Structure formats: structure tokens, C-alpha cells
């Protein structure tokens, strides 16, 4: 086709694009938000139009696979994740929650290592990480602090490039412990908190009673791994180049640090704050206006139920955290459940947890990241056993693909 003719190709309305792809209009909007489809404003400045050729290309891709997915199956023994099912090394998270499996025990299960010793870090490392965190500007996020901590921990670890399972596990224990210890306590204490990672992290995220720290421990355990999520794939790609465990964690953090992955619970937390302030119905209406959907509902894998959500919400109800805020959460769940058939997901329960516990709105992202270090390391160690550099997607150059409009 002549390039000039291509520039005047047929434009489709949202309804026409949806019909050609066999999807709902809402799915078209989702494709746009994920960068799968490019839309332009119609002459009226309101309606959206789509390039018919681009829509047809996507249709052909759909016939041979899933839109937006890179079809590269990875065989793994770390976790089994299916609709309504999450298992670590063959053990269901439902079973692990019932037996009060700690975050550290879950990490050991995923890493195939055995140790009953608490996760501690050398004082010199804690001081170095604390310094790296302290020099960040006040507007730095908790994830910024975790990234700085990881870089500093790697710089101080002579074994940072050791791919031995035991050595890597020790390095990652030091990383998590030093990161937690470097975070400031929210209120003065005569002595530094001791105990598990959750017990030490709790007073750095909330001033609520420490008797509820078990809920943080369970949350870390439930979020330790979830199969081939984007951040996990990023960590495995780094590992395939034989980057050390710290570098693989940094790769995972880079993919996690976005509103569609690690930061998704923040929108839920903000929704609940708005529901407490303005009322449930008003908050939901505003969320739909801003996000186009209710945050924390629907999941790519868990189409019928997310077991992590079910476990966490039952635990939140059993806790002694704010009864008033627990009531707000239940009101939002009740109202959304009556109108939306998709299940609530882990992001909703994580946002509910940080809200009910009186944590900062971005606390969920830090909890998610610290928890997922366990999974990233498990996949990193597994990837070390595979042929190196095995991830190489095929890029197809298209010189006629419409270029982005220049910025104003």
C-alpha cells in the first residue's frame, strides 16, 4: 500500500472497533490505557476514533494469542497460580495461613532453604542503609527508599554476585532486615523493636497496637509470590543475564513501581478515605469518574475469586484494628459486590489493611515490594539453573506505524 494512502486509512468509532474485535467498549478503553490501541479525538473533540489497520492487526493477534501478552511460557516449580488457587512449592496459601506460617518461613519454602534463625543484618550495613535512606528528599516514596537501600546493601555485600542458593538467601535476609531497620519509628521508643520482620516493620508503618502485627506477617506471606507477574518476569530476565540477586531485585522493583502493579492498593486506600469522609456512594462515583472503574476489583488470573483477598478480609475482621474503619470497608465491599460481578482482589484487601491500620497511603506498595522480594529471589535462583540469555522477544519494525504527536 502506498504510504500516503495509509495515512488516510479508515477511522473507526469506539463502537465499530469493539464490534470488529468482538469485545465490549470498556475493553477498548482498557486497551487504550495499556497502550495496545491508539485513539484520536474525532472532529467534535469528544468522541474517540481508531485506526482500522491497527484494530485489524490487533484482531489478527487475538486470533493467535492474547492481546497485550508476550507468549513466552516459563516452566517453574516456585508457585502454582490459577483461578482461585495459589500454592508455594505445592503448599496452598490457605493451608499456610491456617498454620500461621510466617513471612520468613514462606521465603524459606520458596527458596528451598532451611533456617530458624531470625533475619538480622550487621550493624554496619544497617547504618549504611539508614544513611542512604536519610539523604533522600522528603518527597521520596517508600519505594524510593527501598531502591536506595538495595543499592547500598549490594555495594556493602562482597557476596553480591554469588549465585549460590545459601549465600543469596543470606544476602537477601540482610537486605530486608537492614531496610526495615533503616525506616524511622513513628513514635519514640526506649528500645529498638525486636522479633520477626513484621514485628519490626509494624511500628515503622503505624502507631496502632502491636498486637495486630500478626496481620502484617500474614500479608507479607500471602504476597510473597504470584507466579509470572510483570515484576517477576523482570527479575528473571535480569537473572538470565547472570546479574546478582540484588540486581534482580532492582529489576523487579522497577516493574513493580507503577500504578497498575505495586501501587494499585493506594487507589483503594484513597477510595476508603473518601468513603469515610464523603460517604460510600459519593466515593464510588468519584472513583469511577477518575479511574473509569472501582480499584481493587477484577484480576487477570483470578476470575472467580482471589484466595488472598478472602484470607486477608477474614483476618482484618478478626483484628482489633479500628472498628469504624472496618465498617467503612465492609460498606464499600457490600455496595460494589451488588453491582459488579468481578471478584475483589489482593489490591483491595491490601488497601483495606493499610487504611484500617492507619498507615500512609503508599504503605501498601512497600509491603508488596518487601513481600515479593521472597518470590523474586526464588525465581532468580531458579533462572540461574536455566540457559543464560534465553529471553529475546522478536521485534517487528513497522515504519508506517503512526508516530506520537509532538508535545505542545
Buried (B, 14 or more C-beta within 10 A) or exposed (E): EEEEEEEEBEBBBBEBBBEBBEBEBEBBBBBBEEEBBEBEEEEEEEEBBBBBBBBBBBBEBBEEEEBBEEEEEBEBEBBBBEEEBBBBBEBBBBEBBEEEBBBBBBBBBBBBBEBEEBBBBEEEBBBBBBEBBEEEEEEEBBBBBBBBBBBBBBEBBEBBBBBEBEBBBBBBBBBBBBBBBBBEEBEEEEEEBEEBBBBBBBBBBBEBEBEBBBBBBBBBBBBBBBBBBBBBBBBBBBBBEBBBBBBBBBBBBBBBBBEEBBBBBBBBBBBBBBBBEEEBEEBBEBBEEEBEBBBBBBBEBBBEBBBBBBBBBEBBEEBEBBEEBBEBBBBBBEBBEEEEEBBBBBBBBBBBBBBBBBBBBBBBBBBBBBBBBBBBBBBBBBBBEBEEEEBEEEEEEEEEEBEEEEEE
